[in-house]
Amino acid sequence: MLTSYLTGLVVCGGIIIAIGAQNAYILGQAIRREHHWYSAGICMCADILLFTAGMFGVNAALMAVPQALEVLRWLGVVFLAWLALVAFYRVIMGRQGLGADVAAASSVRMVVLTTLAVTLLNPQVYLDTLLLIPAIGAQQESPAVFVAGASSASILWFGLLAAGGAALSPWLASPRAWRFIDGAIGSMMAVIAFHLASTGLSGPGLS
């Protein structure tokens, strides 16, 4: 059972870290201290639900309707491209540095909706959590313990992003630093959008 847990922790940890859109958004919110724990909590819960659903057979339904992934693919391209444009606009126009007493600019509702969109409009999330991870988990001695390890990886990673980003915010309180941060976030979103648009999706049983 310990082997199943560690396999879920290590394998799924690597997959989660590679899903860049979520990471970039949460890190940006954490550095700005704008409801970053809401974002992190949503991503944790989404991962746990999707891991569990994948192990209970939702992957079969997803394979039966590949057109759904194609629709999600292009929705994801449009949304990620929009996030990139917003970030690049902030690079050009600039904005005030972050101060410890500055009120959060984004409402909780907007942060929650954007986090859900970053998570649910990225079709690679479904390929990883509903297809790839269940395929690995099905080979383990205890699939349920494997899911527990995968869930632990999600909680640890997104918790680290939220706490680490907030801890760095006092050292990133200048307009120049924010231009760099926004430029990096915009570039990451643009690269992911371009990758989705140009190469499509790849996963077990998909071309």
Secondary structure, DSSP 4 states (H G I P E B T S, - for coil): -HHHHHHHHHHHHHHHHH-HHHHHHHHHHHHHTSSHHHHHHHHHHHHHHHHHHIIIIIHHHHHH-HHHHHHHHHHHHHHHHHHHHHHHHHHHH--PPP-TTPPPSS-HHHHHHHHHHHHHT-HHHHIIIIIIHHHHHTTSS-HHHHHHHHHHHHHHHHHHHHHHHHHHGGG--SHHHHHHHHHHHHHHHHHHHHHHHHH---BTTB-
